[in-house]
Amino acid sequence: MVYDCADMCGIAGTWGSSDPAHCARALDGLQHRGPDGSGMHAQSNGVLGHRRLAIMDPVGGAQPLYTEAGGTAIVANGEIYNFPTLRSDLAGHHTFRTTSDNEAIVHLFEECDTDTPSALEGMFAFAICTEDRLFVARDPIGIKPLYYGRGVDSAGAPVWAFASEMAPLADWVNELHEFPAGSYFDSRAGFVTYYRVPSAPPAQRAVETHVAMVREGLERAVESHLMSDVPVGAFLSGGLDSSVIAAMARKHLGELHTFSVGIAGSSDISAARRAAAHIGSIHHEYLMTAAEVLSCLPEIIGALESFDQDLVRSAVPTYFCSRLAAEHVKVILTGEGADELFAGYAYHRGISDPDTLHRELRRSVSALHNINLQRVDRLTMRHGLEARVPFLDTRFIELALSVPADLKLRRTPDGQQLDKWALRTACEDLLPADIVWRGKEQFDEGSGTLDLLREALEPLLGEIDLDRYRAATGAEVRSTEEALYHKILSGRFARPELVLANVGRWTEDRHL
């Protein structure tokens, strides 16, 4: 059977009123997330809305979707990788009208109720309503975004509202919050946490066993993330993480499109060419210019819904790489999560105690939902592109966190510290040695974005008095560069304070 994989899209809704006005406006604001269609369900006490980016079966997967009796509706955003098994288990009790994995969710809810999110493997944000109940859930790590707030409808009745991005809510709700990852909201019981990143100490195994399990687990995760009836691509910076994902995917696909961006002569461009040639992908690259970065910066910051300096810097190449990829594919694989799981950041080298490093890796995975994962989602969806993150498969997260920290940040015989040793060793046969053992460079560094931003922003930064800006706005910004991003983001909303309060910060996240 050919299945309809879930579509990357946007969802929105209100609970407590039958007024569709706010939901309709939210869908208009989410059009970039779902240019292929929209749908709405309205009942006496609630409204659900959906914008669709069709990945498979453009007819059968239109939402909202309903149970057989029609009394329960769902709108969903995401990809459920275990839905063939779920569908098989449910088929004996339910009649499926489509081949959509989202329909499997709504039937599963009929059987499992609040245990539904725990039974799903994948990335998702969904809302289900019955005659007298609303149930909303977000995936365990927060790969797919979701926000909620409280406001009033056009008649002044109080409503509880949700949407995939902040912008559709920010200018009318009275309060706005990020929907917590690994949680669900039940209108009967409120918020409940159903998943936490595993906190068990690392397992005691032979080094060779740890390495073999990393390879086997990642291969399984990548293969599960390849479901699609449209061409699949991969971001390829030439660094370890993206190169490993691309190499594993290439083994399962007749052809694989890979994408890289940078400035002329940047290390990412040259390394990506070498990796692509080795794995035999159809490679595409784009060279950014300072003028183009400056021209697109307001759109990038608006799409990102953040002013965080580190996040904006890495969002710039993600924007241009997504734009390039969207010309060729609708599905893209990324290497997000590897640095958090395998100690890939420079600051990890300053943590000498393995137990402390292990706790920090667990914490940083838990914090991805409103920093790097927000960047990946927003900048890919800005171009109608579905991003998938195999490293953050929950089974692989559990496996990776069972590997001792001293096998991740490993001291070599000459006294040097080598990051991601277990991952590099597990995958060293897939790629040239200079790619496998290449030193870590942030996306904004390897692509040359930092140099480009310095050139592009120089005339604008000279106009900002940092102390005066901080005093006038009360903003906790680290630099004139971040003040500029804060100013740009603030100018995109009538009431920016609601959005600004939800901005995730790299500096605040890094504590031990």
Residue pairs with C-beta under 8 A, 6 or more apart in sequence:
1 99
2 56
2 57
2 99
2 229
3 56
3 83
3 84
3 87
3 99
3 100
3 101
3 227
4 56
4 57
4 60
4 61
4 98
4 99
4 100
4 101
5 55
5 56
5 79
5 101
5 227
5 228
5 229
6 55
6 61
6 76
6 77
6 78
6 79
6 80
6 83
6 100
6 101
6 102
6 122
6 124
7 34
7 36
7 52
7 53
7 54
7 55
7 56
7 61
7 77
7 386
8 33
8 34
8 53
8 55
8 77
8 78
8 79
8 381
8 385
8 386
8 387
9 30
9 33
9 34
9 50
9 51
9 52
9 53
9 63
9 77
9 164
10 27
10 30
10 31
10 33
10 34
10 50
10 51
10 77
10 163
10 164
10 165
10 381
11 30
11 48
11 49
11 50
11 51
11 75
11 76
11 77
11 125
11 126
11 127
11 146
11 162
11 163
11 164
12 23
12 26
12 27
12 30
12 48
12 49
12 50
12 161
12 162
12 163
12 164
12 168
13 23
13 46
13 47
13 48
13 49
13 75
13 127
13 129
13 134
13 161
13 162
13 163
14 22
14 23
14 46
14 47
14 153
14 159
14 160
14 161
15 45
15 46
15 129
15 134
15 159
15 160
15 161
15 187
16 45
16 46
16 153
16 157
16 158
16 159
16 160
17 45
17 46
17 47
17 153
17 155
17 157
17 159
18 42
18 43
18 44
18 45
18 46
18 47
19 47
19 153
19 154
19 155
19 157
19 159
20 40
20 42
20 47
20 49
21 153
21 154
22 47
22 151
22 153
22 154
22 159
22 161
22 172
23 40
23 47
23 48
23 49
24 40
24 49
25 168
26 49
26 161
26 163
26 168
26 169
27 38
27 40
27 49
27 50
27 51
27 168
29 163
29 165
29 167
29 168
30 51
30 163
30 164
30 165
30 168
31 38
31 51
32 381
32 382
32 384
33 51
33 53
33 77
33 164
33 165
33 381
33 384
34 50
34 51
34 52
34 53
35 51
35 53
35 384
36 52
36 53
36 54
36 58
37 51
37 52
37 54
37 58
37 62
38 49
38 50
38 51
38 52
39 49
39 50
39 52
39 62
39 63
39 64
39 75
40 47
40 48
40 49
40 50
40 64
41 47
41 48
41 49
41 64
41 73
41 75
41 129
42 48
43 129
43 131
45 132
46 129
46 134
48 64
48 73
48 74
48 75
48 127
48 129
49 75
50 63
50 64
50 75
50 76
52 61
52 62
52 63
53 330
53 381
53 384
53 386
54 61
55 228
55 229
55 230
55 330
55 331
55 386
56 228
56 229
56 230
57 98
57 99
57 100
57 229
60 98
60 99
60 100
61 98
61 99
61 100
61 102
63 74
63 75
63 76
63 102
64 73
64 74
64 75
65 73
65 74
65 76
65 97
65 98
65 100
65 102
65 103
65 106
66 72
66 73
66 74
66 106
67 94
67 106
67 107
67 110
68 94
68 95
68 97
71 130
71 131
72 106
72 109
72 110
72 128
72 129
72 130
73 106
73 128
73 129
74 102
74 103
74 105
74 106
74 109
74 126
74 127
74 128
75 126
75 127
76 102
76 105
76 124
76 125
76 126
76 127
77 124
77 125
77 126
77 144
77 164
78 122
78 123
78 124
78 125
78 126
78 139
78 143
78 144
79 101
79 122
79 123
79 124
79 225
79 227
79 386
79 388
80 86
80 101
80 102
80 104
80 105
80 120
80 121
80 122
80 124
81 121
81 122
81 224
81 225
81 227
81 393
82 120
82 121
82 122
83 101
83 104
83 122
86 101
86 104
86 108
86 119
86 120
87 96
87 101
87 104
90 96
90 104
90 107
90 108
90 111
93 107
93 111
94 107
94 110
96 103
96 104
96 107
97 103
102 126
105 116
105 120
105 124
105 126
105 128
106 128
108 116
108 119
108 120
109 116
109 128
109 135
112 119
114 135
114 184
114 186
114 192
114 194
116 135
116 137
117 124
117 137
117 139
117 140
117 184
117 194
117 195
118 194
118 195
120 139
121 224
121 393
121 394
121 395
122 139
123 139
123 141
123 143
123 144
123 388
123 389
124 137
124 138
124 139
124 144
125 136
125 137
125 138
125 139
125 144
125 145
125 146
125 164
125 179
126 136
126 137
127 134
127 135
127 136
127 162
128 134
128 135
128 136
129 135
133 186
133 187
133 188
134 160
134 185
134 186
134 187
135 184
135 185
135 186
135 187
136 146
136 148
136 162
136 179
136 184
136 185
137 183
137 184
137 185
137 194
138 144
138 146
138 179
138 180
138 181
138 182
138 183
138 184
139 181
139 182
140 181
140 182
140 194
140 195
140 394
141 181
141 182
141 197
141 365
141 368
141 369
141 373
141 392
141 394
141 397
142 180
142 181
142 182
142 368
142 369
142 370
142 373
143 369
143 373
143 377
143 389
143 392
144 164
144 377
145 164
145 165
145 374
145 377
145 378
146 162
146 163
146 164
146 178
146 179
147 162
147 163
147 164
147 165
147 166
147 169
147 176
147 177
147 178
147 179
147 502
148 160
148 161
148 162
148 169
148 176
148 177
148 179
148 185
149 160
149 161
149 162
149 169
149 173
149 174
149 175
149 176
149 177
149 498
150 158
150 159
150 160
150 161
150 173
150 174
150 175
151 158
151 159
151 161
151 169
151 172
151 173
151 174
152 158
152 159
152 174
153 159
160 187
161 169
161 173
162 169
162 179
163 169
165 305
165 378
166 176
166 305
166 498
166 499
166 502
167 302
167 305
167 492
167 493
167 499
169 176
169 498
170 176
170 493
170 494
170 495
170 496
170 498
170 499
171 493
171 494
171 495
173 498
175 498
176 498
176 499
176 501
176 502
177 502
178 369
178 370
178 502
179 185
180 191
180 193
181 195
181 366
181 369
182 193
182 194
182 195
182 196
183 191
183 192
183 193
183 194
183 195
184 191
184 192
184 194
185 191
185 192
186 192
195 394
196 366
197 362
197 365
197 366
197 397
197 401
198 362
198 397
198 398
198 401
199 362
200 401
200 402
201 355
201 358
202 358
202 401
202 402
202 403
202 404
202 405
203 210
203 402
203 403
205 213
207 407
210 402
210 403
210 404
210 407
210 422
211 407
211 422
211 425
211 426
212 426
213 399
213 402
213 403
214 399
214 400
214 403
214 422
214 423
214 426
215 426
215 427
217 395
217 396
217 399
217 400
218 244
218 248
218 390
218 391
218 396
218 423
218 426
218 427
219 248
220 395
220 396
221 390
221 391
221 393
221 395
221 396
222 245
222 248
222 249
222 252
222 333
222 390
223 248
223 252
224 390
224 393
225 333
225 388
225 389
225 390
225 393
226 232
226 249
226 252
226 253
228 330
228 331
230 329
230 330
230 331
231 255
231 257
231 328
231 329
231 330
231 331
232 249
232 253
232 256
232 257
232 329
232 331
232 332
232 333
233 256
233 257
233 258
233 259
233 325
233 328
233 329
233 331
233 332
233 333
234 242
234 245
234 246
234 249
234 256
234 257
234 258
234 259
234 281
234 332
234 333
234 334
235 242
235 258
235 259
235 260
235 321
235 325
235 332
235 333
235 334
235 335
236 242
236 243
236 246
236 258
236 259
236 260
236 272
236 275
236 276
236 281
236 283
237 243
237 260
237 268
237 271
237 272
237 335
237 443
237 446
237 447
238 260
238 267
238 268
238 269
238 270
238 271
238 272
238 273
238 274
238 275
238 435
238 438
238 446
239 268
239 271
239 335
239 438
239 440
239 441
239 446
240 335
240 338
240 344
240 420
240 423
240 424
240 427
240 435
240 436
240 438
240 440
241 335
241 336
241 338
241 339
241 344
241 391
242 334
242 335
243 275
243 279
243 430
243 431
243 435
244 335
244 338
244 423
244 427
244 430
244 431
245 333
245 334
245 335
245 390
245 391
246 256
246 258
246 275
246 276
246 279
246 281
246 333
247 275
247 278
247 279
247 427
247 430
247 431
248 430
249 256
249 333
250 256
250 279
250 280
250 281
255 281
255 282
256 279
256 280
256 281
256 282
257 281
257 282
257 283
257 284
257 325
257 328
257 329
258 272
258 275
258 276
258 279
258 281
258 282
258 283
258 284
259 283
259 284
259 285
259 286
259 321
259 324
259 325
259 328
259 332
260 268
260 269
260 272
260 273
260 276
260 283
260 284
260 285
260 286
260 321
261 268
261 269
261 285
261 286
261 287
261 288
261 317
261 320
261 321
261 324
261 447
262 268
262 269
262 285
262 287
262 288
262 317
262 446
262 447
262 448
262 449
263 269
263 287
263 288
263 289
263 447
263 448
263 449
263 451
263 452
264 287
265 448
266 446
266 447
266 448
267 441
267 446
268 441
268 443
268 446
268 447
268 448
269 285
269 287
269 447
271 434
271 435
271 438
271 446
272 283
272 285
273 283
273 285
274 432
274 434
274 435
275 431
275 432
275 435
276 283
277 283
278 431
278 432
278 435
279 430
279 431
284 324
284 325
284 327
284 328
285 324
286 320
286 321
286 323
286 324
288 316
288 317
288 320
288 447
288 448
288 449
288 452
289 452
290 452
290 455
290 456
291 456
292 320
293 316
293 449
293 452
293 453
293 456
294 456
294 457
296 316
296 319
296 320
297 316
297 456
297 488
298 488
298 492
299 319
299 382
300 312
300 315
300 316
300 319
300 379
301 307
301 312
301 315
301 485
301 488
301 489
301 492
302 488
302 489
302 492
303 315
303 319
303 378
303 379
303 382
304 311
304 312
304 315
304 374
304 375
304 378
304 379
305 374
305 378
305 489
305 499
305 502
305 503
306 312
306 315
306 374
306 375
306 489
306 503
306 504
307 477
307 482
307 485
307 486
307 488
307 489
307 490
307 500
307 503
308 371
308 482
308 485
308 503
308 504
308 505
308 506
309 478
309 479
309 481
309 482
309 485
309 506
310 444
310 506
311 371
311 372
311 374
311 375
311 504
311 506
312 485
313 442
313 444
313 449
313 450
313 453
314 372
314 375
314 442
314 443
314 444
314 449
315 375
315 378
315 379
316 444
316 449
316 452
316 453
317 443
317 444
317 447
317 449
318 375
318 376
318 379
318 380
318 443
319 379
319 382
319 383
322 332
322 379
322 380
322 382
322 383
322 385
323 383
325 332
325 383
325 385
326 383
326 384
326 385
329 385
330 384
330 385
330 386
331 385
331 386
331 388
332 380
332 385
332 386
332 387
332 388
333 387
333 388
333 389
333 390
334 376
334 387
334 388
334 389
335 389
335 391
336 368
336 372
336 373
336 376
336 389
336 391
336 392
337 365
337 368
337 389
337 391
337 392
337 397
338 344
338 391
338 420
338 423
339 345
339 420
339 440
340 361
340 364
340 365
340 368
341 361
341 365
341 391
341 397
341 400
341 401
341 408
342 361
342 400
342 403
342 408
342 419
342 420
342 422
342 423
343 357
343 361
343 405
343 408
343 409
343 419
343 420
344 419
344 420
344 440
345 419
345 440
346 440
347 510
348 357
348 360
348 361
348 409
348 419
349 409
349 417
349 419
351 357
351 360
351 409
351 512
354 404
354 405
354 406
355 405
356 512
357 405
357 408
357 409
358 401
358 404
358 405
359 512
360 512
361 401
361 405
361 408
362 401
364 509
364 510
365 392
365 397
365 401
367 504
367 509
368 392
369 504
370 502
370 503
370 504
371 504
371 505
371 506
371 509
373 389
373 392
374 504
376 387
376 389
377 387
380 386
380 387
381 387
390 396
391 397
391 400
403 422
407 421
407 422
408 419
408 420
408 421
408 422
408 423
409 417
409 418
409 419
409 421
410 417
410 418
410 421
410 422
411 417
411 418
412 418
418 424
419 440
420 440
424 436
424 437
427 436
428 436
428 437
430 436
443 449
444 450
444 453
453 481
457 481
457 484
460 484
461 480
461 481
461 484
464 480
464 483
464 484
464 487
466 477
466 479
466 480
466 483
469 475
469 477
469 480
469 483
469 486
469 487
470 476
470 477
470 483
473 486
473 490
475 483
475 486
475 500
477 483
477 486
478 507
486 500
489 496
489 499
489 500
490 496
490 500
493 499
